[in-house]
């Protein structure tokens, strides 16, 4: 029996979140295919023995290069219901190879038929009580699948090729995946999209809020384990960190001619001649139904007998699948969606709606020019090492938050003992460590921060996160846990095992220094105040955190900046 592992990638950081195991027979043999192997096993009545052997094989050879990664194991429901396949049996197999049940995700397919779902739920509950996680595979938008999710409340949900295939070309699929991503977040699960085969699919899924994925574009199933970073050259920043998200397409929208679906082709032809416009929106009671461009109309008239269609309604010749976006859609995302259309539609106008009613249209050349300007401005303020926005973006975001948020928090973070590490291991490894810190912050901000969380790299090993007040504590705790784990791989075996490194300090004296850690100071903002006030308060709180060993996070206990209590605290300090 041979076990293969395919990585599941965290889109926010580019790091590997886990591995899906699959088992098969010898290469080029009759039983190489897992499907064929299990067909024969079921036919021979040996499904339990086969599942047990595959489970043991998957666990035995699971040896990722970085800790904390999950092992996803496909388990047939019939085998799981077998009395011999108990939670204690699973626990014994897992712990016998140095894993904890929380490292293992039992994966069942949503296509399975359950004669008695209540019995299956009780059996599954015994495994989850021991700490095993659950994933439902190949979910599609059908009543049975949704009921299965509701009944089993999985930790992970996987979407297969029925929804992921050509998602970058299909507006309906894209909308369904986006809705599913929002639904999965609401139930505190994680969404994984399978069968990703192109970069276009990947970018589209990232844009609609999917955070995890697997597929041949990312990684082929293999018997070996790759590095903890899949090496896709993805930006550290997620779409939510993009500066362009603050510039909605509404600002580019121009008023457009609108006609009803009953308007005749002849009437629309006359409008094009009289108004000198390039497109007309077809709408019913304000809701867009289609788009007709001058080029499309006259091409139709030329290819058909014009006299036979002049009296037909425009709905017969319009494009009934135009690109429609909401006014709040970021310019960057709208441009991405426009370029993903089929070649014949690449340069057609985009319809913009507010509350589902037509607001106007945006010509593609206007959209692309705006996108280019945004990218140039963002590039000027992007840290070249981490790809995160810098000081200018931070100022912009703080001003933005103060205008729209009654209360929010900022977290000022930097690395402890980083100079010592940089001197001992060299600047190349130092840069790698800073980049890892950035990935950690972005990942934890995406997992635990508010939807509008912002991560900025303001220079060196200094970072700032802006987020909703209630997300600060869980986010800081997650950052500590993840960074403390990830930093281990940046040290030699000797330094890692003893927990310190020997190096010269600023005074030139050689001494023992702890491994690099991360310190954070959290400050609450509750009203209008100067950026200097925010910077001074955050620096003071972070310095307090650095001065106390074992207290890596310091929370400002004074009144929120911008409030009466906060001003009194500042006056007492002065």
VEXMI-572655 format. One line per 3 residues: their letters; for each residue y negated, z, x negated of C-alpha. Coordinates in steps of 0.02 Angstrom, whole numbers, always signed. Each point is the difference from the previous one (the first is absolute). Layout:
A = Y/Z/X | ... $
This chain:
XXX = +0/+0/+0 | -171/-49/-67 | -165/+79/+56 $
XXX = -162/-100/-3 | -173/+74/+25 | -157/-84/+66 $
XXX = -167/+87/-23 | -114/+54/+143 | -180/-12/-61 $
XXX = -152/+104/+44 | -138/-128/+28 | -138/+127/-31 $
XXX = +50/+34/-179 | +124/-137/-47 | +126/+139/-39 $
XXX = +181/+2/+56 | +24/+117/+149 | +189/-17/+13 $
XXX = +153/-111/-14 | +113/-74/+132 | +182/+1/-56 $
XXX = +124/-134/+51 | +184/-8/-49 | +115/-148/-22 $
XXX = +155/-58/-88 | +13/-89/-167 | -122/-142/-32 $
XXX = +57/-171/+63 | +147/+84/+89 | +42/-13/+185 $
XXX = -70/+174/+32 | -163/-18/-99 | -97/-7/+164 $
XXX = -25/+174/+78 | +10/-78/+174 | +170/-77/-37 $
XXX = +59/+162/-81 | -43/+104/+153 | +70/-129/+121 $
XXX = +169/+16/-85 | -15/+190/-11 | -33/+12/+187 $
XXX = +142/-121/+41 | +122/+105/-102 | -60/+163/+78 $
XXX = -56/+65/-169 | -186/+9/+33 | -15/+186/-38 $
XXX = +87/-17/-169 | -106/-151/-44 | -164/+83/+52 $
XXX = +45/+158/-98 | +41/-101/-155 | -163/-100/+14 $
XXX = -99/+160/+27 | +76/+81/-155 | -28/-158/-104 $
XXX = -183/-12/+54 | -33/+182/-45 | +101/-4/-162 $
XXX = -96/-144/-80 | -172/+47/+67 | -102/+31/-157 $
XXX = -183/-50/+20 | -118/+15/-147 | -124/+108/+95 $
XXX = +30/+155/+105 | -41/+18/+184 | +67/-171/+51 $
XXX = +107/-10/+157 | +174/-73/+16 | +25/-100/+162 $
XXX = +184/-16/+47 | +60/-107/+146 | +121/+97/+108 $
XXX = +97/-78/+144 | -21/+106/+158 | +187/-7/+35 $
XXX = +35/+76/-171 | -134/+131/+27 | +83/+52/+163 $
XXX = +169/+21/-85 | +44/+186/-1 | +45/-11/-185 $
XXX = -177/-58/-44 | -90/+167/+18 | -168/+62/-63 $
XXX = +88/+117/-121 | +103/-148/-63 | -161/-99/-30 $
XXX = -82/+150/-83 | +148/+19/-118 | -8/-184/-52 $
XXX = -188/+6/-29 | -9/+165/-95 | +152/-47/-103 $
XXX = -107/-133/-83 | -158/+102/-27 | -96/-53/+156 $
XXX = -74/+100/+141 | +21/-53/+183 | -188/-29/+9 $
XXX = +22/-138/-129 | +118/-96/+115 | -48/-105/+151 $
XXX = +140/-43/+122 | -35/-175/+63 | +69/-63/+165 $
XXX = -33/-170/+75 | -89/-12/+167 | +121/-140/+49 $
XXX = +141/+128/+12 | +65/+38/+173 | +21/+185/+43 $
XXX = +121/+38/+140 | -57/+181/+4 | -171/+23/-76 $
XXX = +0/+188/+35 | +156/+27/-105 | -73/-106/-140 $
XXX = -163/+101/+6 | +95/+164/-17 | +100/-64/-148 $
XXX = -157/-67/-82 | -91/+166/+30 | +130/+90/-106 $
XXX = -41/-115/-147 | -188/+20/+24 | +19/+188/+8 $
XXX = +69/-8/-177 | -154/-98/-55 | +59/-181/+8 $
XXX = -131/-127/+56 | +23/-141/+126 | -52/-183/+4 $
XXX = +23/-125/+140 | +25/-176/-68 | -44/-172/+70 $
XXX = -111/+62/+141 | -73/-130/+117 | -110/+14/+153 $
XXX = +132/+30/+132 | +19/+141/+124 | +164/+62/-76 $
XXX = -75/+12/-174 | -151/+96/+61 | +113/+119/+97 $
XXX = +107/+24/-156 | -154/+48/-100 | -55/+120/+136 $
XXX = +172/+82/+10 | +36/+14/-187 | -177/+27/-70 $
XXX = +37/-78/-170 | -92/+32/-163 | -5/-187/-39 $
XXX = -3/-158/+105 | +40/-171/-72 | -60/-165/+72 $
XXX = +109/-150/-40 | -25/-188/-13 | -25/-25/+188 $
XXX = -174/+75/-19 | -36/-14/-186 | +49/-182/-21 $
XXX = -157/-110/-3 | -106/+148/+55 | -144/-73/-103 $
XXX = +5/-159/+106 | +36/+72/+172 | -144/+91/+85 $
XXX = +115/+80/+132 | +120/+68/-131 | -145/+67/-102 $
XXX = -70/+91/+151 | +171/+73/+41 | +27/+63/-178 $
XXX = -175/+75/-3 | +34/+89/+165 | +167/+62/-64 $
XXX = -79/+66/-160 | -123/+101/+104 | +140/+62/+113 $
XXX = +107/+56/-148 | -145/+98/-75 | -25/+87/+167 $
XXX = +179/+65/-1 | -13/+56/-183 | +129/-125/-62 $
XXX = -11/-132/-137 | +8/-187/+35 | +95/-112/-120 $
XXX = -6/-190/+18 | +153/-91/-65 | +30/-181/-50 $
XXX = -167/-25/-89 | +18/-167/-89 | -177/-56/-42 $
XXX = -163/+75/-64 | -85/-63/+158 | +117/+106/+107 $
XXX = -31/+150/-112 | -190/-13/+9 | +3/-25/+188 $
XXX = +110/+154/+25 | -113/+104/-112 | -152/-56/+100 $
XXX = +74/+54/+167 | +42/+174/-64 | +182/-10/-58 $
XXX = +25/+116/-149 | +180/-32/-57 | +108/-154/-21 $
XXX = +150/-83/-80 | +60/-178/-22 | +39/-135/-126 $
XXX = -183/-25/-45 | -7/+181/-56 | +172/+24/-76 $
XXX = +177/-68/+2 | +147/+118/+35 | +73/+51/-167 $
XXX = +114/+127/-82 | -140/+61/-114 | -162/+93/+37 $
XXX = -171/-67/-44 | -151/+98/-58 | -86/+115/+124 $
XXX = -140/-128/+18 | +66/-165/+68 | -129/-99/-102 $
XXX = -70/-109/+140 | -176/+2/-69 | -59/+69/+168 $
XXX = -172/+78/+1 | +0/+190/-8 | -115/+1/+150 $
XXX = +68/-26/+174 | -98/-103/+129 | -77/+163/+65 $
XXX = -80/+24/-171 | -80/-171/-1 | -190/-1/+2 $
XXX = +2/-150/+119 | +75/+108/+139 | -178/+63/+28 $
XXX = -63/-176/+38 | +69/-54/+170 | +7/-182/+50 $
XXX = -123/+38/+140 | -143/-28/-123 | +54/-181/-29 $
XXX = +27/-44/+183 | -107/-134/+81 | -18/-38/+184 $
XXX = +115/-138/+62 | +15/-112/+150 | +127/+63/+127 $
XXX = +81/-101/+140 | +132/+42/+130 | +179/-68/-11 $
XXX = -37/-110/+152 | -140/-96/-88 | +48/-183/-17 $
XXX = +29/-88/-165 | -144/-115/+47 | -116/+147/+28 $
XXX = +43/+77/-169 | -23/-170/-83 | -176/-8/+72 $
XXX = -38/+176/-64 | +48/-47/-177 | -118/-149/+7 $
XXX = -144/+98/+75 | +11/+167/-93 | +54/-61/-174 $
XXX = +124/+143/-23 | +164/-8/-95 | +105/+106/+119 $
XXX = +3/+68/+177 | +93/+156/+59 | +106/-12/+157 $
XXX = -3/+166/+95 | +50/+66/+169 | -117/+138/+63 $
XXX = -56/+35/-177 | +174/+11/-77 | +39/-138/-126 $
XXX = +140/-120/+45 | -22/-133/-131 | -113/-98/-116 $
XXX = -46/-183/-4 | -82/-78/-152 | -93/-164/+4 $
XXX = +121/-72/-126 | +152/+52/+102 | -71/-70/+163 $
XXX = -48/-171/-68 | +165/-15/-93 | +89/+29/+166 $
XXX = -109/-127/+87 | +35/-127/-137 | +189/+26/+3 $
XXX = +17/-4/+189 | -71/-106/+139 | -169/+85/+15 $
XXX = -24/-53/+180 | +163/+85/+49 | -49/+171/-67 $
XXX = -189/+4/+28 | +23/+81/+170 | +132/+125/-57 $
XXX = -49/+180/-34 | -43/+46/-179 | +146/+123/-1 $
XXX = +117/-150/-17 | -68/-47/-172 | -73/+162/-71 $
XXX = +80/+105/-137 | +78/+140/+102 | +42/+104/-157 $
XXX = -168/+20/-90 | -34/+142/-121 | -83/+141/+97 $
XXX = -63/+159/-84 | -94/+154/+57 | -181/+29/-51 $
XXX = +51/+145/-111 | +123/-103/-104 | -49/+8/-185 $
XXX = -62/-163/-75 | +136/+7/-134 | +141/+14/+129 $
XXX = -74/-136/+111 | -8/-118/-149 | +180/+40/-45 $
XXX = +58/-36/+178 | -99/-163/+4 | +82/-62/-160 $
XXX = +174/+42/+64 | -14/-126/+143 | +90/-166/-2 $
XXX = -91/-136/-101 | -63/-94/+152 | -94/+157/+59 $
XXX = -65/+65/-166 | -181/-47/+32 | -11/+33/+186 $
XXX = -122/+134/+57 | +58/+177/+34 | -31/+76/+172 $
XXX = -75/+175/-4 | +22/+117/+149 | -71/+167/+52 $
XXX = +112/+98/+119 | +102/-161/+23 | -150/-103/+56 $
XXX = -75/-144/-99 | -145/+49/-112 | -11/-161/-99 $
XXX = +79/-94/-144 | -5/+0/-190 | +10/-163/-99 $
XXX = +128/+12/-140 | -123/-53/-136 | -116/+143/+51 $
XXX = +145/+122/-4 | +61/-57/-172 | -175/+7/-75 $
XXX = -22/+178/+64 | +170/+48/-68 | -44/-70/-172 $
XXX = -164/+99/-4 | +91/+160/+50 | +132/-24/-135 $
XXX = -132/-31/-134 | -94/+158/+49 | +160/+103/+9 $
XXX = +59/-65/-169 | -160/+61/-83 | +39/+178/+54 $
XXX = +189/-2/-21 | +80/+100/-138 | +90/-128/-110 $
XXX = +144/+119/-37 | +45/+63/+173 | -80/-128/+116 $
XXX = -82/+142/+96 | -182/-8/+57 | -126/+94/-108 $
XXX = -164/+93/+11 | -95/-128/+104 | +136/-3/+131 $
XXX = +6/+190/-1 | -186/+11/+38 | +20/-129/+138 $
XXX = +146/+94/+77 | -84/+170/-8 | -153/-69/+89 $
XXX = +112/-84/+128 | +101/+159/+34 | -159/+105/+17 $
XXX = -61/-119/+135 | +158/-9/+104 | +98/+161/-34 $
XXX = -58/+172/+58 | +110/+83/-133 | +103/-71/-143 $
XXX = +61/+54/-171 | -1/-68/-176 | +127/+41/-134 $
XXX = -53/-12/-182 | +153/-19/-112 | +29/-18/-186 $
XXX = +140/+23/-127 | +22/+158/-104 | +46/-17/-185 $
XXX = -22/-189/+12 | -96/-15/-165 | +141/+90/-90 $
XXX = +127/-119/+78 | -107/-151/-44 | -14/+56/-182 $
XXX = +185/+41/-15 | +74/-152/+90 | -135/-131/-25 $
XXX = -126/-85/+114 | +126/-126/+71 | +108/+141/+69 $
XXX = -160/+89/+52 | -50/-151/+104 | +173/-4/+78 $
XXX = -17/+182/+48 | -171/-27/+81 | +71/-147/+97 $
XXX = +144/+109/+58 | -124/+133/+56 | -91/-133/+101 $
XXX = +162/-56/+82 | +42/+180/+43 | -171/+30/+80 $
XXX = +6/-163/+99 | +178/+32/+59 | -33/+179/+57 $
XXX = -167/-49/+78 | +88/-135/+100 | +140/+119/+51 $
XXX = -105/+154/+43 | -182/-54/+11 | -99/-54/+152 $
XXX = +4/-185/+50 | -169/-30/-87 | +45/+92/-162 $
XXX = -82/-68/-157 | +56/+20/-181 | -124/-38/-140 $
XXX = +20/+1/-190 | -167/+56/-71 | +47/-15/-183 $
XXX = +123/+66/-130 | +123/+117/+83 | -119/+47/+143 $
XXX = +36/-49/+181 | -78/+38/+170 | +85/-6/+170 $
XXX = -97/+1/+165 | +100/+50/+152 | +0/+97/+163 $
XXX = -12/+188/-24 | +168/+45/+78 | +97/-115/-118 $
XXX = -58/+82/-163 | +131/+136/-22 | +156/-105/+35 $
XXX = -70/-141/-106 | -38/+111/-150 | +172/+80/+13 $
XXX = +82/-171/+3 | -103/-59/-149 | +54/+152/-100 $
XXX = +184/-22/+39 | +4/-187/-34 | -104/+4/-159 $
XXX = +97/+147/-73 | +159/-101/+25 | -65/-169/-59 $
XXX = -88/+64/-157 | +168/+50/-75 | +45/-180/-43 $
XXX = -154/-15/-112 | +65/+126/-127 | +135/-3/-131 $
XXX = +165/+87/+40 | -48/+141/-120 | -171/+34/+75 $
XXX = +68/-17/+177 | +140/+124/-27 | -110/+135/-78 $
XXX = -147/-29/+119 | -136/-18/-132 | -58/-112/-141 $
XXX = -64/+41/-174 | -171/-78/-34 | -171/+31/-75 $
XXX = -139/+60/+114 | -185/-42/-9 | -18/+129/-139 $
XXX = +130/-89/-107 | +123/+144/+10 | +180/-45/+45 $
XXX = +72/+102/+144 | +115/-10/+150 | -73/-86/+156 $
XXX = +77/-6/+174 | +48/-167/+76 | -138/-95/+91 $
XXX = -36/+67/+174 | -127/-46/+132 | -141/+115/+61 $
XXX = -93/-24/+163 | -153/+74/+81 | -28/-26/+187 $
XXX = -172/+7/+80 | -45/-13/+184 | -150/-103/+58 $
XXX = -70/+35/+172 | -166/-90/+5 | -128/-101/-95 $
XXX = -24/+48/-182 | -35/-85/-165 | +133/-81/-106 $
XXX = -56/+112/-143 | +37/+156/+105 | +173/-64/+40 $
XXX = +35/-44/-181 | -58/+169/-67 | +98/+101/+130 $
XXX = +159/-102/-26 | -11/+13/-190 | -25/+189/+11 $
XXX = +151/+25/+114 | +110/-112/-108 | -54/+95/-156 $
XXX = +52/+160/+87 | +173/-73/+34 | +20/-51/-184 $
XXX = -46/+173/-61 | +142/+88/+91 | +177/-31/-62 $
XXX = +118/-26/+146 | -140/-40/+123 | -14/-190/-12 $
XXX = -95/-17/+166 | -160/+93/+39 | -78/-2/+174 $
XXX = -185/+30/+19 | -17/+155/+109 | -188/-15/+21 $
XXX = -78/-84/+151 | +18/-187/+18 | -132/-103/-90 $
XXX = -134/-64/+118 | +11/+153/+113 | -108/+156/+8 $
XXX = +137/+106/-81 | +21/-126/-138 | -187/-1/-38 $
XXX = -5/+190/-7 | +147/-1/-122 | -92/-124/-111 $
XXX = -159/+106/+5 | +99/+156/-52 | +75/-96/-145 $
X = -175/-50/-59 $
